[in-house]
Each structure stands twice: as structure tokens, then as C-alpha cells.
């Protein structure tokens, strides 16, 4: 019996050594932690959905026995990408509708819509993504041919920015829209006493209120379809800007079931029922869902000339665009949101809209603060107004691909002087020292690699212009990566739980086939995500 004791001791010791103290250890990587020092490590350790260690392989492989060990084979790893301004549900629903993006003529749009309608013979025909700036004449379409194709079935085709639409007569009849009818904060285009079918901004709502609400089944399908595409490009959190309060429980329930793994930061739209809901309930916060602010629209878009400018459009005399609501509305909303302690995020494209909102914010915020109120897009600015972002800690939330999408025609709208302080991301970064980046998808592509490329290189996917667009406002690679991770998290009050690979934070991270920080400029938009992890779980792997 005495001879057995040493053997038992060895057996017990060996068993203890095999006790796991981590779920996953990733080694032989280039881990961009995006911490305050922008530290680069080669190993990270995950347990129970959190980062428990980051550092050197020789040390961590001795300390941790993980259930799974992954050799990254020298690939780069980043914090999970965060899109600071998107329309996640709208994108998902759009996947079920007619895709009109990139079409080069109105005739191509009509042909595409006709083909879709033949495959889907029931209900409204809804399409998204047409852009007259890609067509030879650059003019808005007319509904005449749409009426010929669809004399009875209602059709609404949304412009790429969501601030313009064309509808057929059947849709106009359902909504009761008549020639010469006016609406505040929008436009119902009438030419020679006849409706063209083109609607801008608030006018679109007259139609959309008549479109049947999507079913619960369709909403669920849309959210999961959006998630499928987003995790494939490395997104682990999206800011959905402008949802109704009724979506909060739907999203929370899908996340609770485990089918919707995407983390979401939701801004509720500017409607009284949404204010009533959140003011009564308070901040809605779970590991996957954060609802603590409101999205307001100050004006429309530059592409549809709905952006509100201080001086007339260079390519349309006597037209300055418009605000979506009276200035008094924005003042009242700002005071109400501030009094209740929530975040305000306002869509502002034109220099007039930005000035109005910056001054309203300033009157409420009253100097330095940590309210993190946001101006979404901050696209065209008067040089005199840029300093207000820094003076009142107002956060410009920008989308770099807007610059490269708009650059071929934005100068025609603004002229050579105003364009110099449009898409001015470097100047905006200097105001507060940080800048959240997004895409505004489905207006732009969901791919964060395009965001990074546009921010750093400021060229389109064809590599144009050769010298880059207004390169004085390009970001460095480190700034761009921070904008897609830790700064985006900070815009959501979430920088202590995500946005960097640091101990205690959620294990949300991405592995790519090439290194964003080292690849050549031309290679950046073609970098592919190999794996995406959310909460330590692999939610995507490239086949």
C-alpha cells in the first residue's frame, strides 16, 4: 500500500494540472489592443465571454490552460468593429426589397423593378438605392413610365440617402396627394401643374404611413439577415439610428433567445411616443442592447438638395434646402432631452442646419460637459462654426465613405469655397481629440474596410482621385481604427466594456487575412475578415 501513495500523488497532481482556467487562448497573432497606448500583443485569453489576459505567449501559455487553443499564424486581430451610425433594421428589410444601388439610368431602375414585381406579385413594390447623380442627365426621374408599368399596384422607390423617393400615381392616390400640395420640412415636386412622383424628406412620410407595417416574422427575418451580412465583415456592434420604441422588446427578446448576437446601440426616433416610453422607463441596458438616446432630423441630404444651406445651392439658384421642422421644435426637444439626462443625436448635413443645431446644443449644454451629444454627419460646416464642437464637447459622428461617394458632385452643389470645409474629418477630430466613425448603411456599403480606406486614403474603389480627395482631412491609420472601435464605443458610453482588447472587456474581436495597419493603400478595401467573435463565441468564419 505504501508503494501506491507516490503513484496516487502523481495521478492527483496530473488531474489538477488539467483543470481548465480559460475557454480560448489565441496565440501567434498581431493583437492590436487599441488601448490608450495602442499596445500590440501576440496572445489573448478569453473566459466566460470576457478578455482575461492580453500579452506575451510565453507567459500566458504557462498560466492558462484553455479548452481551445488557436494558432492565428501571424494574422492581425482587432477589437470588434463598431458602426457608429447605421440603419440595421432598415438594411435588413431592404434585403427583402428591390435593390437599385449603382444602376446607371432610370431605364435600368424600371427594368429591375419590373423583374422584381414579376417574381413578387403581391403587395406594394418597395425599392431602395437609386441615385440620379449616377445617370447621364443627373436629373430626378418622372413617374410617367412607372405609371405605365404599374397602373394599379402602388410603388415607392427610395433614393439612396433615404431623403428622396419616387412613387407612382397609384401610391399618390392612396395617400391623397394632390398637385400643388405643400408640407413643412419636405417637398412634393410639381411641374407644370402635374405631380412628377418625386417626394423629398417629410413628404415621403405621407406615403410610408400608408404602407402596411412589416409582420413580426418579416422583422425577425430582416434582423437576422442583417446580422448574417454584418458579422461577415467584422461588425460586432451597430448603432441603429431612429427606431420606434416598439422595436426595443423585439430586439431584446431575440438577443435573449440567442438568435440575435449582434450588440446594438439604439437611438429612438423623434416622436412623442418614443419620448414618453424612455422617459418613463429610463435607460434600457443589457449586455447586447443599450437604449439611452434619441435621433432627430434637422435637414435632408445634399444629393437630393434637401440639406439646409446658409447660401443657395451653387447648381440651383435661390434654393437653400430646408429644415425638417421649425427651429422651435429642436429647441424644445433639446431642453426636454437634457432635463431627463438622455443623449441627443441630430442628423445635420448643411452648414445652416449644423449652425442651428450647434447653437441649440450650446444653449443647453452650457460649456464643457460629458453629455456626449452628437451631430450625425456634420457634413458641410461654416469655418466659424467648427470650434463649437470643441467648446461644448459636441461629438461629430461621421461616415468617411460619404466623402468618397459624394466627391464627384458635391462641389457642384457647394462651389469651390464651401467644399473645403465639407467632409472635414481631421478638423473635426481636433475639436475633442476623438471621432466615431460609421457608414450610414444601407446608404453606403456595410463593410468597415471601406470606411477605413475612405478615412485614410480618401479615394473611391477605383482608386480615384489619384492624389486623394482633400487629403488635409485624411485620418491616420491609428485614428481610423480607433474611430471604428474605442471611439465609437465612447460615443455610446460603452468604452469601459468594449472597443478595445483589454482585460475585463467583452471578448468581441476580429481576425483578418491582411493587416490593416501594414497593407498597401490599394489593398485596404479588399481585406477580408477570416473570423468574427462576439462574447468569445465564433459567429463567423470565412470558408
N, C-alpha and C positions, 0 to 999 in steps of 0.2 A: 504493500500500500504506500509505503514511504517513497518508493520509486515513481509512483504515479503523480505525486504532487508537482514536481517540476514540469511534467507534461501538461497537467491541467492549468498551471500558471501561464504557460506559453499559449495555450488554447484561448484562455480568457483574455489575455493581452491582445492576441490577434483579433478577437471579436470586437474588442473596444476600438482598435485601430480602424475597423471597417465601418464605424458609425459615421454616417454622412452628416456633414455640417453645412452643406450648400446644395442647391438644386442644379446650378450650372456654373461652370468655370470656362471662360473663353480666354485662350492664350494665343501667343504668337500673332498678335494684332497690332494695329496702329490705332490706339484709342484716343480720339480727340474728346477729352472730357468736357471742354468748353466751360471749365471753371473760371474763376476770376483771373488766374494766371495763364489760362489757355494751356494747361498741362497736357502732355501727351504721354500715355502709359502703354503697356503692352498686354496687360491682363485685367480682366474684370470678373467679379464673382457675384452671383445672384442667388438670393434665397428668399422664398416666400414673396416673390414679386418685387423685391427691392434690391438695390445695389448694396452689397455688404462690404465690398472691398474693391479698390482700384489700385493698380501699382505694377510691381515687377513680378515676372513669372516665377523666378527662383524662390522668392519669398512666399508668394500666395499659393503655389502648388504644394508647398510643405505644410502650410497652415490649414488649407481647406481640402476636404475630401468630398467632391461633388458627385451627384448622381449622374450627371452628364458632363463630359469634358469635350470642348470643341476647339479644334485647331483652326484658327482663322487664316492660316497660311499667308500671313503678311497683309491681309486685306484691312482696309480702313473701317473704323467703327465710329459712329457719331450718335449723339442723343437723338431720340426720335424727332422727326421733323414736325413742326407745328405751323399750320397755316393760319395766320392771324386775321385773315379776312376771307371768308368763303361763304358759299350758299350750298351747304351739304345736301339738305333735303331737296332743294330745287334741282341740283345736279342729278340726284338720283331719279327724280321724277322725269327729268329731261331725257334720261336714258331710255324711257318708255315712249318718248315722243319723236317728232321728226327733227333730225339733226341737219341744220342748214349752214353750219360753220364752214367757212372757206370757199363757198360757192361763188363763182366769178361773174354771175349775171342773174337778173331777175328770172330769165327763162329757165336757168338751171334750178332756181328755187322752185318754180312752178312744176317742173318735171319731177323733182324729188318729192314734193308734196303730193302730187298725183299718184305716184308709185306707192307711197306710204298709205294713202287713203284706200287704194285698191286692196292692200293687204289687211287693212284695219277698217272695215266698212261701217262701224258703229260709232256714234257719239261725235263730239267736237273733234275737229282736226287741230292739233296744237303743235306748233313747231318753234324752234329756237335757234338763234345764231346768225341770221342773215346780217350782212354789213354792206351797205351801199358804197362805202369807201373802197371796196374791192372791185367794184364794177367800172366799166369804161366811162360811163357818164357821171358817176358819183352822185346820182340823184335818187331821192326817195322813190319807191315804186308807186304804182296806181293799182287800184283793186279791180280794174275792168276785166282782165284776163282771169283773175281769181273768181270773179262772179260767173264767168262763162263755165269754168270747170266745176264750180260748186254753187249752183243757183239756190239750193235749199239747205245744204249741210253747213253749219257755221264753222268758220275757220278763223283762228288767231295765230299769227306768226310773229314771234317776239324778236326784236333786234338783238344783236349780240350783247349789248350792255344792259338789256332789260328795261331801258328807259324809252324805248320806242316800240311800236308794233304796227302791223298792217292787218286789217280784218276785212272780211267780205261783207256784202250787203246783208246777207242772212244774219250775221252776228250783229251788225248795226241795228237791224230791225228788232232782234230780241232785246237789245239794250235800250231801244227807243232813242237812238242818237239821230239828230236832225242837222241839216246844213246850217251853218252859222251859229251853232250852239257853242257856248263858252264854258270853260271850267277853270277855276282858280288853280294855279300850280300845274297846269297842263295845257295841251293844245289839241284841238280837233281840226285837222287840216281840211280846209275847204278851198277849192279852186274854181273860179267862175260859177260860184253858187252850188257846186256839187262836192260831195264828200269824196275824198280820194281813198279813204280807208286808213290813212296814216294817223296814228294817235301817239301823243307824247306824254310821258310821266303820269300825272294824276288822271288823265283821260283814259288811260289803259284800264284803270280800276273799274270804270263803268262797265266794261266788257267782262273782266275777270270775275266780277261779282255774280255774273250770270252763268259762269262755267260751273258745272256740278263739282262739289268737293271730291277729292280722291277718296276712295274707300280705305278702311283700315288695312286691308290686305295689300292694297297698292302702296300705301305709305311704308309698310313694313318691307315690302319687296324693294322699294326705292332706296330706303336707308341701307339695306344690306347690299344692294348692287353698288351703291356709292362707296360703301366700306371696302368691298372687294377690289375696286379700282384704286382706292386711296392707299391702302396698305401696300399695294404692289409698287408704289412709288415712294414708300418710306414715311408716309404720314401716320402719325400716332395720335395727334390731337388736331381738331379743326374748330375754328371759331365760326359758328353758323350765325350770320348777322341778319336778324329780322324775322324771327319765328313767332307764331302765336303761342300763348301760354298753354293752349290745349296740347301742344306737342311735348311739353315737359314730361308728363307722366308716361307718354308713349315711348319716348327715348329711354327714360329711367327703367321702364319695365323690360324693354328689350335688352338693356345692359344687365339688369338683374338676372334675366334668364341665361345670359352668357352668349347670346347670338350677336349682339352688337358690342364689339370690343373697343371700337374707336372711342377715344375720350373726346368730349365735346364741351366747348365753352359757348353758351348760348346767350345772345342778346335778343331780348324780346322787341317786337316792333312797336312803333309809336301809335298805340291805340289805347283808349281808356280802359278797356277790359284787362289789358296786359298790366297796366299800372296798378289797377285795383288788385289783381292777383298777387303780384310780387310785393307790393307794399303791405298787404295783409299777411302774406306767408313769410316774408323775409327771404334772405339768400337761400337758394336751393343748392346744396353742395353734397356730392358723393364723390368717391374716387374717380368715377367716369364722367360726371356731369356737374357743371358749375353754371348757375344762372344768377347773375348779380348785376345786370345792366340792361340798357335799352338802346336800340338803334333808331336814329332819327334821320330823315332825308331833308337836307337843306335845299338841294337843287337836283338837276338831272345830269346828263352826260355830255361831254364835249363832242363826241361823234355824232350825236343827234341834235346838237346845238341847244340842248336844254340846260347846260351849265350856265350859271348866272355870273356874268362878267361885269366889271366896272365900266368898261368901254365896249362899244359894239363889236361884234364879230368882224374880223378882217374880211371874210368872204361872204358876209351878209350884212349890208348896211342897215343901220337903225334897229338892229336886233341884238339884245344883250342877254337873251335867255331869261330865266325866271326862277324865283324861289318857289319851293313846293308848298309853302304855307306862309301866312303873314308873319312878319318878324315877331309880333306879339306872341304868337304860338310858341316859338322857340324860346322866348324869354320865360314864359310861364312854365314850360316843360323843364327848362334848366333849373329854375328855382325849386320846383317840386321834387325833381330827382336829387338835387343837392340836399334838400331838407330831410329826405329819407335815407341819405347815405349810400345811394347806389351810383353805379358808373353810367356816364353818358357817352355815347359814341355817335358821331354825326357824319353822315355822308356829305362831303363838300368838295366839289370839283372846281368851280370857277373862282376867280380871285374875289369877286363880290361876295359869293356865298361863304368863302373862307373868312373874309373880313367880318361879316356879320356874326358868324359863329364864334370866332376867336374873341370878339369884343363881348359877346354874351357870356362866354365861358369866363373871361377875365372879371366881369362884374360879379359873378357868383363865386369864383374860386378865390379871388382877392389875394393874389400874391402866391408865394411858394407853398406847395401842398403835396400830398401824396394820394390825391383822388384818382389819378391816372385816367382822367377824362381824355377821350380820343377824338381826333379828327380822322375819319376814314377817307383815304385817298390823298387829301391835301395836295391836289394835283397842279393847280395853277394859283400862284401866290403873288401878291404885290410885294416887291422887295421890302417895303416898310413894315409889312405885317409878319415877316418870318420870325422876328425877335420875340413875338408874343408867345410862341411855343415854349421858349426857354423861360421867359419871365413868369409864366403861370404854370409851368410843368405840364403843359398840354402835350399829349402824345400823338405825333403824326404816324398813323398806321398806313403804310404804303405798299404798293404792288409793283415791283420792278418790271414785270412783263407788260404793264400798261405803257411804259415809256417806249419799249421797242415795238409794240403793236401800233401805237398812235403816231410815232415819229414821222412817218411818211406823209401825213396830212395835218398834223397838229399845228404846224407852222402856218398853214393856210388859214386855219381858224383864228390863230392868235397874232400872227405877224412876228417879225424878227426880234422885237423888243420883249414882248411878253413871254415868248417861248423860252427865254433864258432863265426865268425863274419858274418854269414848269418842270415837273418830274425832278425836282432839285433835292435828291435824296441825301447827298453829302451835307448840304447846307442844313437840312432838317436834322440829320444825325447830330450835328454840332450843337444843336439847341439844348438837348438834355443828356447827350452822351450815349443814348441808346435808341434803337429804332426797330419796331416789329415789322416783319415782312410777311406778305401773303400773296395770294393770286387773284382773288375775287372770282374764283371758278364758280359757275361754268362760263363766266365771261372770258376768262383765259384758261389755258390748259392747267390741269391739276398738278403737273409734275414740278416738284421743288427744284429739280435740276435746272429747269428753265428759269426759275426765279433767281437762282444763284448766278447763272450765266448772264442774265439780263442786268443784274445788280452790279456785277464785276466787270463784264466786257461791254455791256450796253450795245449789243448787236442783235439782229434777228437771227433766225435759224439758218438763213442763207449766208450769214457772216457779214451782213451789211449794216451800216456803212463801214467801209474799210477801216476807218480810224475810230469808230465808235461814236455814239450819239451823246454829245455834250459830256465828254469824259471828265470834266471837272466835277461832276456829280456822281461818278462811279464810286462804289464801295470797295474796300479791300476784301480779300477772301475771308479773313477772320471776321470782319464786320458782317459780311453776308451770312456766314454760318451762325454767328450769334443772333442775327435778325430772324433766322429760321428756327431757332431753338430757345436759348435762355431769354432773349429779349422779347420774343413772342410770348413766352411763359409769364414774364413780368407784366406784360400788358394785360394779362388775365389774372393777376395777383396770385400766380401759381409758381413763382420762381423757387420756392422752397421745397417743392415736391416734384418738379420736372424741369426739363430744359437743359440739363447738364448731367453728365455721368459722374455722380458723386454719392458717397455713402449716405444711405437713408432715403434716397430718392427712388421713384418708381423705375423699374428696370425696363424702360422704353428706349430701344436703340435700334440702329440700322447698320447693315453691312453692305458696302458697295463693291463693284468689280474694279473700279479705279478710284484713286484718291482725289477727292475734290480739292484738296489743298495743294496738290502737286501736278495734276494732269494739265496738259496744254489747254489753252483757251478754247480752241476749236473742239476739243474732246468733251468739254464740260456738259453740254446738253445731251450727250449720248451715253453718259454714265448710267449704269443700271443698278438697281437695288437687288442684292442677292438674297437677303433675309431681313425681315422686319419682326421685331419683338415688342409686345405690349405687356406690361406687368410680368415680364420674364417668360411669357409664352410666345412661341413662334407662331405668328399669324400669317406669315407669307414666306414662301421660299421659291426662288426662281427656278424653273425647270429647264 
